[in-house]
Amino acid sequence: MSSKIRASTLQEEKEVVVDPDSGRRYYKGKFLGKGGFARCYELTDVKTKDVFAGKIVPKSLLVKPHQREKMSMEISIHRSLNHQHVVGFHGYFEDSENVYVLLEICRRRVICASQTF
């Protein structure tokens, strides 16, 4: 099997997450971490190739009203913030099983001595 065929086969095997409202599709990539309710993965927009940190919360964990309210408040707070030291919010959507929050992906990087704060 040639490397081109192998690469395209791997691309097709990736799990795809679809925003039912906009139709946007995202490849679910590398696992980044987990918290109390959510698991975080790299989500790559299939069309633009933009990469996000996708916080994925199963609806099965949001059965009590206060849990849904907590999720709504988190989205509302993220949506209202715009600060260089707070991870950026890019949107959210849900399907029948999960709520997806698209956040700025933070890569580890070295800060140069010439950068000012």
C-alpha positions in Angstrom: 0.0 0.0 0.0 1.5 3.4 -1.0 1.9 6.1 1.6 -0.6 8.3 -0.1 -3.3 5.6 0.1 -2.4 4.9 3.7 -2.6 8.6 4.6 -6.0 9.0 3.0 -7.3 5.8 4.7 -6.2 7.1 8.1 -8.0 10.4 7.3 -11.2 8.6 6.5 -11.1 6.5 9.7 -11.1 9.6 12.0 -14.3 10.1 14.0 -16.3 13.1 12.6 -18.5 15.3 14.8 -21.2 17.4 13.1 -22.8 20.6 14.3 -26.5 19.9 13.4 -27.3 23.6 13.0 -24.5 24.8 10.8 -23.5 21.5 9.2 -19.9 22.1 10.1 -17.9 19.0 10.5 -14.9 18.4 12.8 -12.4 15.6 13.0 -12.1 14.4 16.6 -8.3 14.1 17.2 -5.9 13.8 20.0 -7.2 13.4 23.6 -6.1 16.5 25.6 -7.5 15.8 29.1 -10.5 15.4 31.3 -12.3 17.2 34.1 -15.3 16.5 36.3 -17.8 16.3 33.4 -15.9 16.8 30.2 -13.3 15.2 28.1 -11.2 17.5 25.9 -10.0 16.6 22.4 -8.5 18.4 19.4 -11.3 19.2 17.0 -10.3 20.1 13.5 -12.7 21.9 11.2 -12.8 19.6 8.1 -13.3 22.6 5.7 -11.0 25.3 7.1 -8.5 23.0 9.0 -8.8 25.3 12.0 -7.9 23.4 15.2 -9.8 23.9 18.5 -9.8 22.4 21.9 -13.2 20.7 22.0 -14.7 20.2 25.4 -17.2 17.3 25.1 -19.8 16.9 27.8 -22.1 13.8 27.6 -25.7 14.8 28.1 -26.1 11.7 30.2 -24.1 13.6 32.9 -26.4 16.7 32.7 -29.6 15.1 33.9 -30.2 17.3 36.9 -31.4 20.9 36.4 -28.4 22.4 38.4 -26.0 20.4 36.1 -27.5 21.9 33.0 -27.5 25.3 34.6 -23.8 25.0 35.4 -23.1 24.1 31.7 -25.2 27.1 30.5 -23.4 29.4 32.9 -20.0 28.2 31.8 -20.9 28.8 28.1 -22.3 32.2 29.0 -19.2 33.3 30.9 -16.8 32.0 28.2 -18.8 33.8 25.6 -18.7 37.1 27.4 -14.9 37.1 28.1 -12.2 38.4 25.7 -8.8 38.7 27.5 -5.3 37.7 26.4 -4.8 35.5 29.5 -8.2 33.7 29.2 -8.6 30.9 26.7 -10.7 32.1 23.7 -14.3 30.9 23.1 -15.2 30.0 19.5 -18.7 28.6 19.9 -20.7 25.6 21.1 -23.3 23.2 19.7 -25.0 20.0 20.8 -26.2 16.8 19.2 -28.4 14.1 20.6 -25.6 12.7 22.9 -23.2 15.6 23.8 -22.6 19.3 24.2 -19.5 20.5 22.4 -17.7 23.7 23.5 -15.1 25.0 21.0 -12.2 26.8 22.7 -8.8 28.2 21.7 -6.2 25.5 21.7 -3.3 26.3 23.9 0.0 24.9 22.8 3.1 24.8 25.0 5.5 27.4 23.8 8.7 29.1 24.9 8.3 32.8 25.7 11.2 34.8 24.2 13.0 37.3 26.4 12.2 40.0 23.9 8.5 39.7 24.3 6.9 42.3 26.5 3.9 41.9 28.8 
